[in-house]
Amino acid sequence: MNFDLTTLRTRQIRQAYDYWTRKRGQRPMPARRDLDPLEMVPWLPRTMLVDVSSAPFDLRFRLVGTGLVNSYGREITGRRLRDLDLGGREEKIFREYAECVETRAPSYCIDEFDLASGRHLYFERLLMPLSDDGIAINMLFGVQYSTADGHAGNGVRTL
């Protein structure tokens, strides 16, 4: 884990982390089949599931909640992470996702950038690995709270 739990700013991100921890039990990480959307209602609109493929390593958004779509300004479900407009930070953000896979542990960040559309995004994101077999990470479970105006207090609840 690359963060101290006390640094999490958003209550729902902390709830998602606690949920992931409960679902994994004594295992290093839960499987996708362990997640139940009915148990994730408070943060479901800000949830993403990202397929992880190897040879070559790549990341594709399988599911993106409506809150994230609204923050980003368009649908990104089915798209590769590398193909998104991330304000010139594509490689940095790709490395952050890859870090979660490589370390086999949750990865947390706070960042902001401007999209080519002119939209300014400020966000807090937590990525957590999932594995169907307990060994290979085949998916990331992420929760991200974003604002389109750069103010952390707009739609973001602190712990």
Backbone bond lengths (Angstrom), bond angles and torsions (degrees), N, CA, C in turn:
res aa  C-N    CA-C-N  psi(-1)  N-CA   C-N-CA  omega(-1)  CA-C   N-CA-C  phi
1 M - - - 1.440 - - 1.527 107.67 -
2 N 1.334 116.03 132.19 1.460 120.39 -175.22 1.526 113.03 -99.81
3 F 1.321 117.79 25.08 1.455 119.44 -177.13 1.524 110.37 -155.95
4 D 1.308 114.59 162.17 1.451 122.82 173.54 1.528 106.47 -94.82
5 L 1.311 117.45 129.26 1.464 120.88 -177.14 1.527 112.76 -55.22
6 T 1.312 116.92 -26.44 1.463 119.34 -179.20 1.528 111.93 -71.11
7 T 1.332 117.76 -13.04 1.465 120.15 179.76 1.523 112.98 -84.63
8 L 1.339 117.99 -11.02 1.460 120.73 179.50 1.525 108.90 -64.09
9 R 1.322 116.91 124.88 1.463 121.80 -176.04 1.516 113.63 -89.19
10 T 1.315 116.57 -29.54 1.454 121.26 -172.29 1.524 110.59 -103.75
11 R 1.323 114.76 125.89 1.465 120.55 -177.93 1.530 111.53 -56.78
12 Q 1.334 117.45 -41.33 1.457 120.02 -177.67 1.528 111.77 -67.60
13 I 1.311 117.74 -31.40 1.469 119.71 176.23 1.526 109.26 -67.50
14 R 1.312 117.08 -40.19 1.473 120.26 176.25 1.529 109.96 -63.22
15 Q 1.329 117.33 -41.22 1.460 120.90 178.23 1.532 110.84 -62.35
16 A 1.323 116.99 -40.51 1.470 120.78 178.17 1.524 110.78 -64.75
17 Y 1.331 116.89 -40.81 1.470 120.14 177.41 1.539 110.06 -62.99
18 D 1.316 117.12 -45.28 1.463 120.54 178.95 1.528 110.76 -61.57
19 Y 1.329 116.70 -38.37 1.463 121.92 177.35 1.528 110.35 -62.71
20 W 1.342 117.37 -48.41 1.467 122.12 178.53 1.529 109.87 -57.83
21 T 1.322 116.82 -42.53 1.467 121.72 -179.80 1.529 110.79 -63.56
22 R 1.327 117.05 -44.64 1.474 119.89 177.65 1.526 110.92 -62.07
23 K 1.320 117.14 -42.29 1.462 121.07 -176.35 1.534 112.23 -68.83
24 R 1.300 117.73 -29.02 1.466 118.90 179.88 1.519 111.92 -78.50
25 G 1.325 117.23 -28.36 1.459 119.60 -179.43 1.520 110.59 60.54
26 Q 1.321 116.90 -124.53 1.466 122.06 -179.94 1.527 113.03 -89.89
27 R 1.331 116.65 -2.50 1.466 120.84 179.99 1.528 110.21 -82.11
28 P 1.331 117.56 161.63 1.468 119.81 177.47 1.532 112.27 -62.96
29 M 1.342 116.97 -30.73 1.463 121.58 -178.64 1.521 108.72 -162.88
30 P 1.337 117.29 154.54 1.468 119.11 176.49 1.523 111.36 -79.08
31 A 1.317 114.85 173.06 1.461 122.41 173.56 1.523 108.35 -100.34
32 R 1.312 117.35 162.21 1.463 121.71 177.19 1.530 110.68 -56.20
33 R 1.321 116.82 -39.49 1.461 121.32 -177.95 1.533 112.52 -64.24
34 D 1.322 117.88 -16.35 1.466 121.58 178.13 1.524 112.60 -77.77
35 L 1.323 117.06 -20.24 1.461 121.15 -176.60 1.523 110.43 -84.08
36 D 1.317 115.89 134.61 1.463 121.78 179.74 1.524 108.17 -122.92
37 P 1.343 118.13 114.45 1.465 120.37 -178.98 1.530 113.93 -54.34
38 L 1.317 118.04 -30.29 1.464 120.57 179.55 1.528 111.67 -66.72
39 E 1.321 116.65 -22.18 1.465 121.37 177.65 1.527 112.04 -90.60
40 M 1.322 116.69 -4.17 1.464 121.77 -173.50 1.535 112.78 -113.99
41 V 1.321 116.99 14.89 1.464 122.06 -172.92 1.534 113.52 -52.41
42 P 1.342 120.54 -43.51 1.476 118.68 -176.73 1.533 114.55 -59.44
43 W 1.309 117.44 -28.79 1.466 119.66 -177.70 1.531 113.03 -122.35
44 L 1.311 118.43 6.26 1.465 121.55 -177.44 1.533 113.69 -55.55
45 P 1.340 120.55 -41.15 1.469 119.11 178.79 1.538 113.17 -64.67
46 R 1.304 117.47 -16.97 1.479 122.18 -179.05 1.527 111.91 -109.25
47 T 1.335 115.57 18.04 1.463 121.49 -177.14 1.524 111.13 -98.10
48 M 1.324 114.84 147.40 1.462 121.06 172.58 1.522 108.81 -136.41
49 L 1.315 115.34 145.50 1.458 122.69 169.23 1.511 106.30 -117.71
50 V 1.331 115.56 128.66 1.456 121.74 -174.86 1.523 108.80 -120.80
51 D 1.340 116.90 119.82 1.460 121.01 176.00 1.518 109.60 -70.68
52 V 1.323 115.61 135.82 1.460 122.21 177.19 1.522 107.33 -110.49
53 S 1.318 116.92 123.32 1.460 120.19 176.43 1.529 108.43 -119.50
54 S 1.312 114.68 154.42 1.466 119.54 178.86 1.523 109.07 -120.02
55 A 1.313 115.35 164.55 1.464 123.83 176.46 1.525 112.95 53.95
56 P 1.307 120.89 64.84 1.457 127.09 2.15 1.536 111.59 -89.51
57 F 1.303 115.65 157.75 1.459 121.53 178.70 1.519 109.51 -63.73
58 D 1.335 116.09 129.90 1.456 120.14 178.98 1.522 109.31 -154.17
59 L 1.325 115.67 163.32 1.451 122.77 -177.68 1.525 108.99 -134.68
60 R 1.344 116.12 128.91 1.463 121.20 -178.86 1.531 108.90 -134.07
61 F 1.329 115.67 134.02 1.459 120.97 -179.21 1.522 110.11 -74.13
62 R 1.324 116.03 114.50 1.463 121.46 178.10 1.521 110.29 -85.08
63 L 1.319 116.42 -40.99 1.464 121.83 -179.11 1.522 107.99 -140.98
64 V 1.316 116.46 135.12 1.463 121.67 177.77 1.525 107.23 -136.15
65 G 1.329 115.94 120.65 1.459 121.02 -178.14 1.516 112.88 -64.26
66 T 1.326 115.33 156.88 1.464 121.18 -176.58 1.524 112.84 -61.73
67 G 1.314 117.69 -32.30 1.465 120.05 177.93 1.517 111.61 -64.89
68 L 1.328 116.89 -37.77 1.467 120.64 177.62 1.520 111.20 -71.53
69 V 1.320 116.63 -39.95 1.468 120.43 177.37 1.527 109.32 -60.22
70 N 1.324 116.70 -44.52 1.461 120.37 179.27 1.529 111.81 -63.42
71 S 1.322 117.72 -41.33 1.467 120.77 178.86 1.523 111.33 -64.51
72 Y 1.332 115.57 -42.47 1.466 119.97 -177.99 1.530 111.34 -74.12
73 G 1.325 116.08 -29.81 1.460 119.66 178.05 1.506 114.77 98.86
74 R 1.337 117.47 -0.17 1.466 121.01 175.48 1.519 109.71 -168.33
75 E 1.323 114.80 164.23 1.466 121.73 -179.45 1.528 110.37 -69.40
76 I 1.327 116.15 133.85 1.466 119.48 177.75 1.529 112.18 -124.44
77 T 1.343 117.14 1.92 1.458 120.35 176.29 1.528 109.09 -57.74
78 G 1.330 115.87 133.91 1.466 121.66 -179.86 1.519 113.87 88.04
79 R 1.309 118.01 -9.22 1.468 120.87 -177.60 1.520 111.12 -92.48
80 R 1.317 114.94 151.93 1.461 121.09 175.39 1.527 109.21 -79.02
81 L 1.331 116.14 144.15 1.458 120.84 178.45 1.519 110.78 -57.45
82 R 1.319 117.38 -41.83 1.471 121.38 -177.91 1.531 113.04 -64.31
83 D 1.322 117.97 -18.93 1.464 121.67 -176.69 1.530 113.72 -92.26
84 L 1.320 117.41 -1.27 1.459 120.38 -177.09 1.521 112.05 -87.30
85 D 1.323 114.81 152.41 1.467 121.42 171.66 1.522 106.69 -79.11
86 L 1.315 116.73 108.47 1.461 122.00 -179.74 1.521 110.40 -120.49
87 G 1.292 115.16 35.43 1.454 121.28 173.08 1.516 114.95 60.17
88 G 1.332 116.86 34.40 1.463 120.26 -179.77 1.524 113.42 81.88
89 R 1.311 116.83 3.54 1.476 120.93 -179.06 1.529 111.59 -107.75
90 E 1.309 116.15 22.76 1.455 120.71 -176.10 1.535 112.42 -55.14
91 E 1.318 117.25 -47.91 1.477 120.20 -178.24 1.520 111.79 -67.13
92 K 1.315 117.33 -41.64 1.468 121.28 179.13 1.525 110.39 -61.05
93 I 1.319 116.51 -46.75 1.456 120.34 -178.28 1.528 110.53 -69.60
94 F 1.333 118.14 -37.82 1.462 120.88 175.82 1.530 109.68 -59.47
95 R 1.334 117.21 -42.30 1.475 120.99 178.60 1.532 111.57 -63.38
96 E 1.339 117.18 -35.90 1.460 119.84 178.35 1.532 111.06 -63.90
97 Y 1.314 117.17 -42.16 1.459 120.91 176.52 1.531 109.79 -66.13
98 A 1.319 116.94 -44.09 1.464 121.27 -179.96 1.525 111.09 -61.61
99 E 1.333 116.92 -34.76 1.465 121.17 179.03 1.523 111.15 -59.34
100 C 1.318 116.81 -39.55 1.459 120.88 178.53 1.524 110.79 -61.86
101 V 1.322 116.59 -39.49 1.465 121.43 178.34 1.524 110.36 -70.36
102 E 1.326 117.09 -47.22 1.467 121.38 -176.61 1.523 112.88 -65.40
103 T 1.319 117.33 -40.83 1.465 120.40 -177.42 1.523 112.21 -86.11
104 R 1.346 115.73 -14.12 1.458 121.54 -179.28 1.525 111.22 60.11
105 A 1.336 115.16 33.22 1.459 121.71 -176.50 1.528 109.59 -143.18
106 P 1.323 117.61 159.63 1.460 119.91 177.07 1.527 112.22 -57.76
107 S 1.312 114.54 149.05 1.467 122.20 179.96 1.523 108.02 -129.50
108 Y 1.333 116.80 130.76 1.459 122.44 -174.06 1.518 110.11 -124.80
109 C 1.330 115.97 141.77 1.467 118.64 174.68 1.516 111.00 -154.76
110 I 1.301 114.16 158.27 1.455 123.94 170.35 1.520 104.87 -125.43
111 D 1.320 117.01 132.35 1.459 119.80 -177.14 1.523 109.12 -154.93
112 E 1.311 115.30 170.79 1.457 121.35 173.47 1.516 108.78 -152.63
113 F 1.332 114.53 151.04 1.459 120.21 178.35 1.514 109.68 -165.24
114 D 1.329 115.79 168.25 1.458 122.56 178.13 1.520 109.16 -106.25
115 L 1.325 116.24 130.85 1.458 121.87 174.56 1.523 109.18 -79.21
116 A 1.314 116.50 161.89 1.468 120.36 177.55 1.526 110.64 -59.58
117 S 1.310 117.71 -27.01 1.464 122.20 179.08 1.525 112.38 -70.37
118 G 1.341 116.25 -10.54 1.456 120.62 -177.58 1.523 112.83 96.49
119 R 1.310 117.50 -9.34 1.468 122.28 178.57 1.525 109.01 -68.96
120 H 1.333 115.96 132.63 1.468 121.68 176.99 1.523 108.23 -99.34
121 L 1.324 117.05 126.35 1.457 121.69 179.48 1.518 110.27 -114.20
122 Y 1.300 115.23 130.60 1.460 123.23 169.37 1.516 104.19 -116.77
123 F 1.338 118.16 130.36 1.455 118.08 -177.58 1.514 113.06 -146.96
124 E 1.311 113.35 156.85 1.459 124.62 172.00 1.522 105.17 -121.88
125 R 1.333 116.86 127.23 1.470 120.16 -174.56 1.522 111.02 -135.27
126 L 1.319 114.97 139.08 1.450 122.06 172.77 1.521 107.84 -124.32
127 L 1.319 116.60 124.80 1.464 123.15 175.74 1.524 108.18 -109.64
128 M 1.335 116.79 138.38 1.459 121.91 -178.97 1.526 108.92 -134.34
129 P 1.332 117.61 132.88 1.470 120.11 -176.21 1.526 112.85 -75.62
130 L 1.335 114.52 150.01 1.460 123.14 174.27 1.527 107.96 -128.41
131 S 1.330 115.82 146.89 1.456 120.04 179.46 1.521 109.94 -144.75
132 D 1.330 116.51 127.05 1.458 120.40 178.66 1.519 112.47 -71.83
133 D 1.340 116.92 -30.22 1.464 120.27 -177.04 1.529 113.51 -110.28
134 G 1.327 117.25 2.60 1.458 120.49 -179.63 1.511 113.98 80.40
135 I 1.335 117.22 -0.48 1.466 121.42 -177.90 1.521 110.55 -121.79
136 A 1.318 116.37 -64.00 1.465 121.05 -177.16 1.525 110.23 -85.99
137 I 1.309 116.55 129.92 1.460 120.96 176.89 1.525 107.82 -80.64
138 N 1.324 116.05 117.43 1.457 119.87 -177.79 1.526 112.87 -112.43
139 M 1.354 116.63 -3.86 1.452 119.39 -179.66 1.521 109.52 -158.96
140 L 1.327 114.78 151.57 1.465 121.18 172.19 1.519 107.92 -114.26
141 F 1.311 115.91 137.92 1.462 124.09 174.68 1.521 105.36 -105.97
142 G 1.315 117.05 117.59 1.449 120.45 -177.11 1.513 112.25 -125.15
143 V 1.325 114.70 150.38 1.455 122.11 173.56 1.516 106.02 -131.28
144 Q 1.322 115.49 128.40 1.467 120.29 -176.31 1.518 109.58 -136.65
145 Y 1.311 115.22 129.04 1.457 121.44 174.27 1.505 107.27 -108.87
146 S 1.314 115.16 124.54 1.453 122.17 -175.11 1.515 110.19 -127.04
147 T 1.317 114.22 157.24 1.451 120.02 168.57 1.514 106.72 -131.09
148 A 1.297 116.37 151.27 1.455 120.32 -179.60 1.521 111.94 -94.32
149 D 1.336 117.10 2.73 1.458 118.15 -178.79 1.516 113.69 -120.74
150 G 1.330 116.95 3.22 1.447 119.72 175.66 1.512 116.05 83.47
151 H 1.313 117.88 6.78 1.462 120.36 179.67 1.519 109.98 -106.13
152 A 1.307 116.18 119.83 1.471 120.56 -176.77 1.514 112.32 -60.43
153 G 1.288 118.71 -26.22 1.446 120.61 -177.17 1.514 114.73 -80.00
154 N 1.314 119.33 -11.16 1.454 122.63 -177.60 1.523 109.94 -83.13
155 G 1.331 116.13 96.03 1.474 120.32 178.62 1.508 113.66 83.63
156 V 1.315 118.47 2.81 1.461 121.28 -179.62 1.514 107.86 -111.67
157 R 1.318 115.87 124.60 1.464 120.23 178.17 1.513 108.92 -99.46
158 T 1.295 116.07 131.70 1.452 120.15 179.91 1.523 110.34 -87.11
159 L 1.308 115.10 157.95 1.467 120.90 179.51 1.502 111.14 -68.77
